[in-house]
Amino acid sequence: MTDILIILQARMSSSRLPGKVLKEILGKPMLEHQLQRLSHISTPHQLIVATSDNTSDNAIEALCRQLNVGCYRGDLDDVLTRYYHAAQSVNQDKKIKHIVRITGDCPLIDANIIDEVITHYINQQVDYCSNCAPPTLPDGLDVEIFSFTALKQAFEQAILPSEREHVTPFIRNNPQLFSTANYRYQTDLSHLRWTVDEPEDFDFVTQVYHNLYNKKMYFTMNDILLLLSKQPSLKNINNNYHRNEGLSRSLIEDKEQAHE
């Protein structure tokens, strides 16, 4: 039994692109494509989708049943609580020691990168590791891994809206409590945007799939980079958006709460 649990968070009620996780690319829901890509992770692990108990997310649970993927449903807005309870739901025997966080808006996620971040975390022997603090990879290849103990402490102590909605800020904001590490790629690719938050993002990802999927079902980051070198105009589809806009909005809520 592995001690690593991957939790993929997904919901239908995105403010900028509602229902995005089940929008179809080449006849399959975006979330199904992402789950297929995660199946290529070589590190032994368990996987569960964590969605909300809002009725709008019934369709996500139904897809998970269809694909025989575990699904936990919890609080819509307090994603930290949802994560903790999702982990608890598969940790009855106390074997889970490490949690990998993936978000459902990353249909170009690369399993090789996930394996490398997990290896870096284990080698560094830290409480938390990511490839996005600071980022050196395209937005949409973000991976975080942290100890179950750190997740439990964050669940019990985090107060700020940003710390409840985005799961890991409490860990990153308290270096006196948690040791951290960051995975750096050899080339800075952080200017590239491969996540799906806006309609233009979905258009970009759809173009990538149309160009690569039928030739090579599991195409990698390097395959996408090669495509962009041949068709650089693809990058212009969604290059007017900024990284981590959702977290930025939550930080504004933190300030508003502080002044109440």
Phi, psi and omega per residue, in radians:
M1 nan 2.225 -3.131
T2 -1.304 2.725 3.101
D3 -1.836 0.206 -3.141
I4 -1.947 2.229 3.097
L5 -2.037 2.173 3.029
I6 -1.651 2.181 3.096
I7 -1.976 2.039 3.097
L8 -1.752 1.966 -3.134
Q9 -1.574 2.385 -3.096
A10 -2.678 2.513 3.077
R11 -2.632 2.772 -3.122
M12 -1.536 -0.358 -2.946
S13 -1.590 0.738 3.048
S14 -1.082 2.374 -3.105
S15 -1.281 -0.575 -3.063
R16 -1.593 -0.529 -3.137
L17 -2.545 1.335 -3.079
P18 -0.968 2.426 3.097
G19 1.269 0.242 -3.000
K20 -1.058 -0.612 -3.008
V21 -1.182 -0.341 3.112
L22 -1.922 0.101 3.019
K23 -1.089 2.451 -3.000
E24 -1.548 2.401 2.986
I25 -2.137 2.099 -3.114
L26 0.914 0.692 3.034
G27 1.465 0.033 3.130
K28 -2.183 2.516 3.066
P29 -1.022 2.514 3.141
M30 -0.938 -0.696 -3.124
L31 -1.126 -0.633 3.104
E32 -1.130 -0.726 3.070
H33 -1.032 -0.765 -3.110
Q34 -1.128 -0.739 3.117
L35 -1.102 -0.649 3.080
Q36 -1.108 -0.672 3.125
R37 -1.189 -0.651 3.121
L38 -1.176 -0.415 3.138
S39 -1.160 -0.212 3.133
H40 -1.555 -0.010 3.077
I41 -1.114 2.262 -3.081
S42 -1.561 -0.408 3.114
T43 -1.142 2.247 3.103
P44 -0.987 2.346 -3.056
H45 -2.850 2.877 2.867
Q46 -1.872 2.791 3.131
L47 -2.417 2.450 3.072
I48 -2.502 2.497 3.023
V49 -1.608 2.294 3.109
A50 -1.951 1.871 3.102
T51 -2.038 -3.068 -3.061
S52 -1.670 2.929 3.074
D53 -1.553 0.177 3.028
N54 -1.190 2.479 -3.094
T55 -1.059 -0.444 3.132
S56 -1.111 -0.319 -3.117
D57 -1.705 0.156 3.039
N58 -0.999 -0.633 -3.102
A59 -1.159 -0.562 3.090
I60 -1.177 -0.765 3.094
E61 -1.063 -0.719 3.140
A62 -1.093 -0.715 3.101
L63 -1.118 -0.723 3.129
C64 -1.073 -0.720 3.090
R65 -1.082 -0.758 -3.132
Q66 -1.064 -0.649 -3.092
L67 -1.621 0.022 -3.121
N68 1.048 0.762 3.108
V69 -1.969 2.378 3.123
G70 -1.086 2.523 -3.118
C71 -2.437 2.237 3.037
Y72 -1.993 2.429 3.131
R73 -2.074 2.314 -3.099
G74 -2.645 -2.699 -3.031
D75 -1.058 2.355 -3.118
L76 -1.185 -0.820 -3.002
D77 -1.682 -0.605 3.117
D78 -1.524 1.410 -3.036
V79 -1.246 -0.465 3.080
L80 -1.077 -0.795 3.085
T81 -1.096 -0.733 3.121
R82 -1.043 -0.756 3.136
Y83 -1.100 -0.816 -3.096
Y84 -1.081 -0.794 -3.124
H85 -1.223 -0.563 3.057
A86 -1.099 -0.755 3.102
A87 -1.115 -0.753 3.132
Q88 -1.074 -0.587 -3.060
S89 -1.143 -0.401 3.120
V90 -1.997 0.218 -3.047
N91 -2.095 0.609 -3.115
Q92 -1.110 -0.521 -3.125
D93 -1.638 0.107 3.062
K94 1.116 0.466 -3.125
K95 -1.541 -0.392 -3.108
I96 -1.295 2.145 -3.124
K97 -2.020 -0.380 -3.028
H98 -2.387 2.457 -3.117
I99 -2.073 2.256 3.023
V100 -1.805 2.218 -3.140
R101 -1.797 2.176 3.070
I102 -2.262 2.518 3.101
T103 -1.888 2.634 -2.991
G104 -1.362 0.171 3.115
D105 -1.865 0.452 -3.063
C106 -2.191 1.157 -3.075
P107 -1.289 0.003 3.048
L108 -1.906 0.229 -3.130
I109 -0.902 2.495 -3.057
D110 -1.936 2.064 -3.105
A111 -1.073 -0.598 3.129
N112 -1.092 -0.703 3.109
I113 -1.132 -0.722 3.118
I114 -1.047 -0.789 3.107
D115 -1.032 -0.726 -3.118
E116 -1.171 -0.677 3.120
V117 -1.173 -0.728 3.102
I118 -1.063 -0.780 3.127
T119 -1.072 -0.734 3.128
H120 -1.096 -0.748 3.109
Y121 -1.041 -0.824 -3.114
I122 -1.148 -0.742 -3.135
N123 -1.149 -0.631 -3.117
Q124 -1.380 -0.300 3.115
Q125 0.934 0.945 -3.126
V126 -1.989 3.042 3.100
D127 -1.442 -0.460 -3.040
Y128 -2.618 2.420 3.060
C129 -2.544 2.503 3.056
S130 -2.512 3.093 3.022
N131 -2.000 0.421 -3.045
C132 -2.388 0.441 -3.135
A133 -2.456 1.252 0.060
P134 -1.519 2.838 -3.133
P135 -1.361 2.539 2.996
T136 -2.263 0.004 -3.133
L137 -2.013 2.857 3.130
P138 -0.999 2.504 3.031
D139 -1.082 2.099 -3.032
G140 2.130 -0.149 3.041
L141 -1.968 0.364 -3.078
D142 -1.203 2.375 3.115
V143 -2.403 2.373 3.005
E144 -2.237 2.498 3.040
I145 -2.411 2.397 -3.072
F146 -2.634 2.822 -3.111
S147 -1.284 2.648 3.059
F148 -1.057 -0.610 3.128
T149 -1.088 -0.734 3.110
A150 -1.139 -0.716 3.095
L151 -1.057 -0.770 -3.134
K152 -1.082 -0.756 3.140
Q153 -1.139 -0.724 3.093
A154 -1.091 -0.770 3.117
F155 -1.003 -0.694 -3.070
E156 -1.401 -0.459 -2.957
Q157 -2.040 -0.354 -3.063
A158 -1.167 2.421 -3.086
I159 -2.145 -0.731 -3.024
L160 -1.117 2.563 3.110
P161 -0.938 -0.741 -3.123
S162 -1.123 -0.543 -3.118
E163 -1.350 -0.448 3.096
R164 -1.493 -0.629 -3.057
E165 -1.388 -0.552 -2.988
H166 -1.954 0.168 2.932
V167 1.277 -0.953 -2.952
T168 -1.850 -0.134 -3.132
P169 -0.982 -0.610 3.128
F170 -1.049 -0.690 3.129
I171 -1.167 -0.803 -3.123
R172 -1.211 -0.510 -3.094
N173 -1.407 -0.102 -3.064
N174 -2.229 1.215 -3.112
P175 -1.124 -0.315 3.090
Q176 -1.297 -0.291 -3.140
L177 -1.784 -0.524 -3.000
F178 -2.296 2.372 3.021
S179 -1.482 2.498 -3.048
T180 -2.342 2.801 3.045
A181 -2.549 2.810 3.131
N182 -2.310 2.342 3.071
Y183 -1.518 2.183 3.130
R184 -1.955 2.274 3.037
Y185 -1.429 2.684 -3.036
Q186 -1.186 -0.401 3.102
T187 -2.107 2.402 3.132
D188 -1.391 1.892 3.133
L189 -1.967 0.297 -2.992
S190 -1.202 -0.213 3.122
H191 -1.357 -0.208 -3.106
L192 -1.494 2.481 -3.088
R193 -2.062 1.939 -3.107
W194 -2.131 0.162 3.096
T195 -1.501 2.978 3.141
V196 -2.170 1.752 3.046
D197 -2.153 -0.414 -3.050
E198 -2.186 2.785 3.101
P199 -0.957 -0.643 3.124
E200 -1.167 -0.579 3.070
D201 -1.084 -0.767 3.135
F202 -1.112 -0.669 3.095
D203 -1.075 -0.754 3.133
F204 -1.076 -0.872 -3.108
V205 -1.080 -0.703 3.119
T206 -1.051 -0.713 3.112
Q207 -1.111 -0.693 3.108
V208 -1.072 -0.821 3.140
Y209 -1.090 -0.751 -3.132
H210 -1.061 -0.573 -3.109
N211 -1.440 -0.520 -2.950
L212 -2.027 -0.588 -2.892
Y213 -1.094 -0.786 -3.069
N214 -1.236 -0.381 3.096
K215 -1.496 -0.581 -3.063
K216 -2.674 1.742 -2.985
M217 -0.987 -0.764 3.049
Y218 -1.793 1.532 3.075
F219 -1.548 2.603 -3.032
T220 -1.824 3.101 3.058
M221 -0.970 -0.730 -3.123
N222 -1.132 -0.596 3.077
D223 -1.128 -0.692 3.127
I224 -1.187 -0.730 3.118
L225 -1.073 -0.699 3.104
L226 -1.116 -0.727 3.092
L227 -1.053 -0.765 -3.118
L228 -1.179 -0.518 3.087
S229 -1.225 -0.529 3.121
K230 -1.481 -0.540 -3.134
Q231 -2.251 1.211 -3.054
P232 -1.073 -0.354 -3.137
S233 -1.142 -0.365 3.113
L234 -1.044 -0.582 -3.115
K235 -1.143 -0.376 -3.103
N236 -1.362 -0.204 -3.079
I237 -1.076 -0.712 -3.012
N238 -2.373 0.442 -3.040
N239 -1.465 0.163 -3.137
N240 -1.727 0.175 3.129
Y241 -1.910 2.722 -3.062
H242 -1.851 2.696 -3.119
R243 -1.232 2.494 2.977
N244 1.057 0.729 3.110
E245 -1.158 -0.584 3.120
G246 -1.107 -0.767 3.109
L247 -1.138 -0.654 3.121
S248 -1.044 -0.707 3.106
R249 -1.139 -0.677 3.127
S250 -1.148 -0.618 3.112
L251 -1.150 -0.574 3.046
I252 -1.126 -0.705 3.093
E253 -1.093 -0.631 3.082
D254 -1.012 -0.794 -3.122
K255 -1.148 -0.688 3.131
E256 -1.138 -0.684 3.108
Q257 -1.132 -0.662 -3.111
A258 -1.140 -0.447 -3.111
H259 -1.701 0.044 3.124
E260 -1.292 nan nan
